[in-house]
Structures are given as C-alpha cells and as structure tokens.
Amino acid sequence: MKSSVAKIQMTGLDALFGEAPVQAAGDQIQEIALAELHSFKDHPFHVVDDEKMQEMAESVAQYGVLVPGIVRPRSEGGYELVAGHRRKRASELTGKSTMSVIVRDMDDDEATIIMVDSNLQREKILPSEKAFAYRMKIEAMKRKAGRPCKNGAPLGPHSLNGKSRDILAEKSPDSKSQIQRYIRLTELIPKLLGLVDLEKLSLRPAVELSYLPLDGQELLYDVIEGKAFGPPSMEQAKKLREYGERTELTTSLIIDILSDEKPTPVKITLKKKCLSQYFPKEYTQQQMEEVIFSLLETWKSQQKGALPNDSDG
C-alpha cells in the first residue's frame, strides 16, 4: 500500500471518519469482532475501495478507528452496523479483527435516520445513493410522526411541525425541491439510474423519465443502448413523459421523439477560476450545477413573491 501520510495529515478526521456520534445516556464504547458486524439492511451507500478508502485504511493502520461506529443488537445474533461501514472495510484492509463501536438499542426508524445522517455529509455521494437514502429517511420520519408518545398521547403528521421535506432539508445539504427530485429517481429502472450515476443522463431529464411506466423505461434504455441516440434532452424527456401518460410507448415512437432536432441551446460559460472562490475545491461539476440551479430556483420564486408550492409526498 503506497504511503499517503501527507494526504492524511491534510484530511480532517471528519472527512475520513465522519462526525463523532452524539453519545446517549448509557452508551459505552466496545471492541466488537468484525465478523459480528453486519451491514445495515438495504444500505443505500456503496463502500468502494478507492483512494479515499486507501487513506482511511492507512489512518486506521497507524492510529486505529478514532471515531467509533454505531451498532444495534440483532435478534439473530451479532450486531447491525448503523454507522461505520467504511470504517469496518478499512479495518478489514489493515488486517484488524475488531472495531470500536457504540452499542445502542434503537428501532428500525431511529436506526435509519442515524444511518442516513451519518453518510449525507460525505464529500462524494452518487445520485442513486442520495435518492434511496432520502426516501428511506423521509419514510422513517413519517412513521415516527404517526406513533404514540411514551405517555400514550397519539401523534400525527402535524407533530413533525411542518412538511416532512422541510424538516429533512433542514439537516441535509440539498433544498426540499432537490430532495423531491432525488426521491423521484427511485422510480427509475436501475439501468437508467446507472446512467445518472455515470453523469450520462442529467438529473432533471431523469426526473421526467421517472414518470414513464417501467416497460417504457426499458424500451427507452434499449434505444439508448443501441447507441443510435444519446440520453434524451430535457425537452425530449418532457415529450416522452407527455406521450407516456396518454398512450403506450413503442420503440418507433421513442425513436421519433429522440430524432427531433434539438433546439440550439443557450450556452453560458462560467470560468472555473471565478467559480472556485464559491465552492470547495473537491466539488464536482455536477455538485456545482446542483447548487447553482437550487439558488436560481430560490431567486425565481422570490421574483414571483412566493415560495414554490411543493406538496408533501
């Protein structure tokens, strides 16, 4: 393993391990065998052996896991990882047999919320990861809002003190409208969602395509995969959605729509030197675009004198 000590020294502990977990009464840090630590069910975040993982592994080899993971006991034995999947992998790569964790009893919804929150602050997150993470958290929040309090008083949606996306956006790096877009991506077939992750299909056209029936999405992907056409533009995606809502999509119809001459796009060039003063240096082009579009949406709504009327969903 090549040495990256200089890089590790420049990388904050939060970037490598995430923020230190908030300790609750009765929490104790324990050393648990890696073989006893099992992945969170339907964990939406990928653990990849990339350069960042190499940095983390080198840090773990030298200093150990500085920020403990969070786990909960499993009824079938062992523990379920709530936070710490990448730390576990780094420990495995360095040949360690145990990892420092906080063992905490929590229900499924509490565990889901902690799992999502502990990952959303990472530097690079794929659109598909955000999509399923946001959906899992918002569903958990809604379920918790409908539960009775410990004193027996019933709770309802009003207990969230506002729309669930508003609450979610308060602790997330994205606006509520952007969160809604990401959640729509979960309606895409995996093959189209993969194109979004690869930055071959832009977010907003992908959202339009998510309203197509699944068989229509399959036909569209087959046409794109045939390499005769690239992924649809925003206008083409809107047309596909419009036709898909009133008739059955066919291969020939999809080809006709994708064959339409694309309008000459308005091109605005923003120099990287000018943008760099507003964004962290590790931001990708897609992350910058998302922030810019989010700010433009806010500006547009302010010109109209009202905020966007997003319905809760």
C-alpha positions in Angstrom: 0.0 0.0 0.0 1.5 3.3 -1.1 2.1 5.9 1.6 -0.3 8.8 1.7 0.7 10.3 5.0 0.8 13.8 3.6 -2.7 13.5 2.3 -4.0 12.0 5.6 -2.5 14.9 7.5 -4.3 17.4 5.3 -7.6 15.5 5.5 -9.7 16.2 8.6 -10.9 13.4 10.8 -14.5 14.3 9.9 -13.7 13.8 6.2 -12.2 10.3 6.9 -14.5 9.0 9.6 -17.4 11.4 9.8 -18.5 13.4 12.8 -18.2 11.9 16.2 -21.6 10.3 17.2 -23.7 12.1 19.8 -23.4 10.0 22.9 -26.6 9.0 24.7 -27.0 8.0 28.4 -25.7 4.5 28.9 -23.6 4.5 25.7 -20.3 2.6 26.1 -17.6 2.1 23.5 -16.8 -1.6 23.0 -14.4 -3.6 20.8 -16.5 -5.9 18.7 -15.2 -8.6 16.3 -15.6 -7.6 12.6 -17.2 -10.9 11.9 -20.0 -9.9 14.3 -20.7 -6.7 12.5 -23.4 -7.0 9.7 -24.4 -4.4 7.1 -27.5 -2.3 7.5 -30.5 -3.8 5.7 -30.9 -2.2 2.3 -27.9 0.1 2.9 -28.1 2.7 0.1 -24.4 3.8 0.2 -21.7 1.9 -1.6 -18.4 1.0 0.1 -15.7 1.4 -2.6 -12.0 0.5 -2.4 -11.0 3.9 -3.9 -8.3 6.4 -3.0 -10.3 7.7 0.0 -10.6 4.2 1.3 -6.9 3.8 1.0 -6.4 7.0 3.0 -8.7 5.7 5.7 -7.1 2.3 5.8 -3.7 3.9 6.3 -5.0 6.1 9.1 -6.6 3.1 10.7 -3.4 1.1 10.5 -1.5 3.9 12.2 -4.0 5.3 14.7 -6.9 2.8 14.8 -10.5 3.8 14.4 -10.6 7.2 16.0 -14.4 7.7 15.7 -16.4 4.6 16.9 -19.1 3.2 14.7 -22.7 2.8 15.9 -24.4 -0.6 16.0 -27.5 -2.2 17.4 -28.0 -5.8 18.5 -29.6 -8.3 16.1 -32.2 -10.7 17.2 -30.5 -13.5 15.3 -27.1 -12.7 16.9 -24.3 -10.2 16.2 -24.8 -6.5 15.5 -26.2 -4.4 12.7 -24.0 -1.6 11.6 -25.9 1.7 11.6 -22.8 4.0 11.1 -19.4 2.7 10.2 -19.5 0.6 7.1 -16.4 2.3 5.6 -14.6 2.1 8.9 -15.3 -1.6 9.0 -13.9 -2.1 5.5 -10.8 0.0 6.3 -10.2 -2.2 9.4 -10.5 -5.3 7.2 -8.0 -4.0 4.7 -5.5 -3.4 7.5 -6.0 -6.9 8.9 -7.7 -5.9 12.1 -10.1 -8.3 13.7 -12.1 -5.9 15.9 -13.5 -2.3 15.7 -14.5 0.3 18.3 -18.3 0.8 18.3 -21.1 2.2 20.4 -23.8 -0.5 21.0 -27.2 1.2 21.2 -30.8 -0.2 21.3 -32.9 1.5 18.7 -35.9 0.7 16.5 -35.8 0.5 12.7 -36.8 4.1 12.1 -34.3 5.6 14.6 -31.6 3.4 13.1 -32.5 4.5 9.5 -32.4 8.2 10.4 -29.0 7.9 12.1 -27.6 5.8 9.2 -28.7 8.4 6.6 -27.5 11.4 8.6 -24.1 9.8 9.2 -23.5 9.4 5.4 -25.0 12.5 3.8 -22.1 14.7 4.8 -19.6 12.7 2.8 -17.7 14.5 0.0 -18.9 12.5 -2.9 -22.3 10.8 -3.0 -23.8 9.2 -6.1 -27.3 10.4 -7.1 -28.7 6.9 -6.6 -27.3 6.8 -3.1 -28.9 10.1 -2.2 -32.2 9.0 -3.8 -32.7 5.9 -1.8 -31.2 7.5 1.4 -33.6 10.4 1.3 -36.6 8.1 0.6 -35.6 5.8 3.5 -35.3 8.7 5.9 -38.5 10.5 4.9 -40.5 7.3 5.2 -38.9 6.7 8.7 -39.7 10.3 9.7 -43.4 9.9 8.7 -43.7 6.6 10.5 -42.2 8.1 13.7 -44.6 11.0 13.5 -47.6 8.6 13.5 -46.5 6.7 16.6 -47.9 7.3 20.1 -45.8 9.1 22.6 -44.5 7.3 25.7 -47.3 8.9 27.7 -49.9 7.4 25.4 -50.8 10.6 23.6 -51.3 10.0 19.8 -49.0 11.7 17.3 -50.0 12.7 13.8 -48.3 14.3 10.8 -48.6 17.7 12.5 -46.1 16.5 15.1 -43.3 17.0 12.5 -44.0 20.7 12.8 -44.3 21.2 9.1 -43.9 19.2 5.9 -41.6 16.3 6.1 -39.4 17.5 3.3 -39.0 20.8 5.1 -37.7 19.0 8.2 -35.5 16.8 6.1 -34.0 19.7 4.2 -33.0 21.4 7.5 -30.4 18.8 8.2 -29.5 18.0 4.6 -27.1 19.6 2.0 -30.0 19.9 -0.5 -33.1 22.0 -0.7 -36.5 20.4 -0.3 -37.2 20.7 -4.1 -33.9 19.0 -4.8 -34.7 16.3 -2.3 -38.0 15.7 -4.1 -36.1 15.3 -7.4 -33.7 12.8 -5.8 -36.6 10.7 -4.3 -38.2 10.6 -7.8 -35.1 8.9 -9.1 -36.0 5.8 -7.1 -38.8 5.3 -9.6 -36.3 4.7 -12.4 -35.2 1.3 -13.5 -31.7 0.5 -12.3 -30.2 0.8 -15.8 -31.4 4.4 -16.3 -30.4 5.3 -12.8 -27.0 4.0 -13.6 -26.7 6.5 -16.4 -27.4 9.3 -13.9 -24.6 8.0 -11.6 -22.3 8.0 -14.6 -23.3 11.6 -15.4 -24.5 10.5 -18.9 -28.1 11.4 -18.0 -28.8 14.7 -16.3 -30.8 14.9 -13.1 -33.8 16.9 -14.4 -34.4 14.9 -17.6 -34.1 11.8 -15.4 -36.8 13.0 -13.1 -39.2 13.4 -16.1 -38.3 9.9 -17.2 -39.1 8.5 -13.8 -42.8 9.1 -14.6 -42.7 6.7 -17.5 -44.1 3.2 -17.0 -41.4 0.6 -16.3 -41.8 -1.1 -19.7 -41.5 2.3 -21.4 -38.3 2.9 -19.4 -36.9 -0.5 -20.6 -37.7 0.4 -24.2 -36.0 3.8 -23.9 -32.9 2.3 -22.4 -32.7 -0.3 -25.2 -32.9 2.5 -27.8 -30.1 4.5 -25.9 -28.0 1.3 -25.5 -28.2 0.7 -29.3 -26.0 3.9 -29.5 -28.1 5.4 -32.2 -29.2 8.1 -29.8 -27.8 9.6 -26.7 -29.8 10.1 -23.5 -32.8 12.5 -24.0 -32.5 16.2 -23.5 -34.9 18.0 -21.1 -37.4 18.8 -23.9 -37.3 15.2 -25.2 -37.7 13.8 -21.7 -40.8 16.0 -21.3 -42.2 14.8 -24.6 -41.6 11.2 -23.6 -43.4 11.7 -20.3 -46.3 13.5 -22.1 -46.7 10.7 -24.6 -46.2 8.0 -21.9 -49.1 9.4 -19.9 -51.6 9.3 -22.7 -50.5 6.3 -24.9 -48.4 3.2 -24.9 -44.8 4.0 -25.8 -43.3 1.9 -28.6 -39.7 1.7 -29.9 -40.6 3.6 -33.0 -42.3 6.4 -31.1 -39.3 6.7 -28.8 -37.0 6.9 -31.8 -39.2 9.6 -33.4 -39.0 11.7 -30.3 -35.3 11.3 -29.9 -34.8 12.1 -33.6 -36.4 15.5 -33.2 -33.8 18.2 -33.9 -32.7 19.6 -30.6 -33.1 23.4 -30.3 -29.9 25.4 -30.3 -29.0 25.6 -26.6 -28.3 28.8 -24.8 -24.7 28.5 -23.8 -23.4 30.4 -20.8 -19.7 29.9 -19.9 -18.7 30.3 -16.3 -14.9 30.4 -15.8 -13.6 27.8 -13.3 -11.4 30.5 -11.8 -14.5 32.6 -11.0 -16.5 29.6 -9.6 -13.7 28.3 -7.5 -14.0 31.1 -4.9 -17.5 30.0 -4.1 -17.1 26.2 -3.9 -14.9 23.7 -2.0 -12.1 22.5 -4.3 -13.3 18.9 -4.1 -16.8 19.8 -5.6 -17.5 18.0 -8.9 -19.2 19.8 -11.8 -22.5 18.1 -11.0 -22.4 19.3 -7.4 -21.7 22.9 -8.6 -24.5 22.7 -11.1 -27.0 21.4 -8.4 -26.1 24.3 -6.1 -26.4 26.9 -8.9 -29.8 25.6 -10.0 -31.0 25.5 -6.4 -30.1 29.1 -5.9 -31.6 30.1 -9.3 -34.9 28.4 -8.2 -34.9 30.4 -5.0 -34.3 33.6 -6.9 -37.0 32.8 -9.4 -39.6 32.2 -6.6 -38.6 35.4 -4.9 -39.2 37.3 -8.1 -42.8 36.0 -8.0 -43.1 37.0 -4.4 -43.8 33.4 -3.2 -42.0 30.2 -2.5 -42.6 27.1 -4.6 -45.8 25.3 -3.6 -44.4 21.8 -3.1 -46.9 19.3 -1.9 -45.7 16.8 0.6 -45.1 13.4 -0.8 
